[in-house]
Every structure is written in structure tokens, then in C-alpha cells.
């Protein structure tokens, strides 16, 4: 059974500048809202998606099926 990928946002010490957002985040990712919430809960100044497996492909995952 293939291992399910999970989003892995990482905290940043400084807020992103507007021109950095497209290079640091995957705004169309279906997990983006989850990552925003996580960052808010952990009181991050900002976060990046650059090391996340979904960012690396910039391809949203397909529908998830429960077996």
C-alpha cells in the first residue's frame, strides 16, 4: 500500500515579501488552508511550502479514498 503524503509547512523567522509568495508557497494546494491554520495556531510569523512534497511537484493530490 502506498504511503500517503502529508503536508509539511515550515516556519519562517521573517514574513514573506509579496514577490516571494509564488516561489515559497503552493496557493492552489488543497492542504493550504490546513497549513494556514497550523501556522496561526503555532504563532508562526510566516511559513514556506518549499520542502513539502506537494510543493515539489506543484501538483495537487488526487481525490483521497477511504478503504
Secondary structure, 3 states (H helix, E strand, C coil): CCCCCCCCCEEECCCCCHHHHHHHCCCCCCCHHHHHHHHHHCCCCEEECCCCHHHHHCCCCCCCCCC
